[in-house]
Amino acid sequence: MDKRTVEVKPDTRNHKGFFVQDGPYTLVDIDKSGWALICIDEAVCHYVDPDNLQAAQLEEREAI
């Protein structure tokens, strides 16, 4: 699976029931049991329900 940037929907919980911090994550894999592995960096990763993921929105701001 190609790694891509995703965001979590509001009030997303990980596989242990703890809330996951909002922000961009790298989608690493979806395992055989159905959990999506997402990581902020090499030290902070979470297993979440893939239904709670959405494509990262890149904001385009125009200089005025």
N, C-alpha and C positions, 0 to 999 in steps of 0.2 A: 504494500500500500504506500502511495506517495504521501509524504508528510505535507500537511497544509495548515494554514492558520485558521483557527476557529474561535468562536466566543461561546460562552455558556449563557443560557437563558436565565432570567432572574429567578432566584430561589432554588437554583440547582444544588443538589446534594450529591456527595460522592457515595461510594459503595458502603461506607461506614455510617452514613447518615448525617455527616457534617456538611455545612454549607460550603460551597466552593466560591472563592473570590472571583468577582467579575474581572474581565480583561482578556487580552488575547492569549491563546494557548496554541501549542503545536499538537495536532492530532497525530499520535504516533502509530496507533494500531487499534483495531477492534478485535478482541479475543474471541475464542470459540464459545465462551459462555455469554457473549453479547455485551460485555462492558467495553466502553471506549477508553483508551488510555490517552490522557492529555497531559501535557507538561508545559510549565512556564519556562523552566530551565532544566539542567541535568539533575538538580536536587529536589525540585518540587513538581510532583506528578500526582494525578488523581485518576481513579476509575469512575466514570460517570455513565449514565444512560445515554446512548447516542441520540435519543429523541430530544435531549436537552441541549444539543449543539446547534449552532447556526454559523454560516459563513461569516468571517470577520468583515466588518464594514470599514472601508477606507474612506476617511473624510477628505474631501477636496475643498480647500479653502482658497478663495480668490483674494489676491491683494487688492485693496481698494485705494 
